[in-house]
Amino acid sequence: MKKEQNGHSASKSQDQKKEKIKQNNSSAKRATSNSSKKSATGIGEKTKADLLEIAKRAGVAGRHAMTKDELINAINKKID
């Protein structure tokens, strides 16, 4: 971990990545494997390419073999 100037141990870039993932997925907690229940403006509207990028930043393993619904569920698990 990087040492901040104020003496606290923290990784600024990791915190920023986590915050960006949360911002990109503000509706992620409402998403379920049932696509009819996905928010029209939430994570269910994202393309698979978008979801793959979000999953990459979240550290989801095996993401390329996943369906769109599986990506959404995996991202949700990483965020919770």
N, C-alpha and C positions, 0 to 999 in steps of 0.2 A: 504494500500500500504506500501511497505517496504521503509525505509528511507535509501538512499545511503549515503556513507561516505562523499561525496562532498556536501551533503545537498539537493540534488534534490530528489523529490518524484518520484519514479518509481519502477516498479516491474520487476526486471531483468529476473525472470523466465517467466513471461508473455511475455516479449519482445522476449525472446528466443523461446518460443512456436510459436508466430506469425511468426517469421523469418523462423522457420523450416517448418511450414505449407506452407509459400510462396515458399520455396525452393522445397518442395515435389510436388508443383503444379504450376511449372513455366509455364506450358502450359494450366493451368486451364481457363484462360480468353478466350482461343480459343475454348474451349469445348462448345458444345451446346447440346440440347436434341436430336438432330439428330446424331446418332452414326456414320453415314457415313462421317460427317464433323469433327470428332475428330482427333486430331493429332496422328499419329501412335506411336510416342514415348512419348506422353503426358499422361494426367490423364486418358484418355480413355483406355489405356493399363493396368491400375491397376486392380487388382482383387477386388471383392466386399469386401473381408476381409480387404484389404489395404484401400479402400475407407471408410469403417466403422471406422477404426482407425484414419484416417485423419479427418473425420467428428467429431469423439469424441473429438479430440484435438481442433477442431475449435468450439466446443460447439453447434453442430447441434442437435436439439431436434427431436425425432421421427425417428432417423436414421435407426433403425432396421426394420422398416416397409417399408422403401424406396427401390425402384428399383435402379439399378446401375446408370441409367440416372438421376434419382431424386437425388441421392447422389451427383453426379457431379454438378448438378445445385445448390444444397444447399451449397456445399463447395464453389462454385464460388461466391455466394451471400455473404458468410461470409468473403471472402477474399477482395471483392471490398469495 
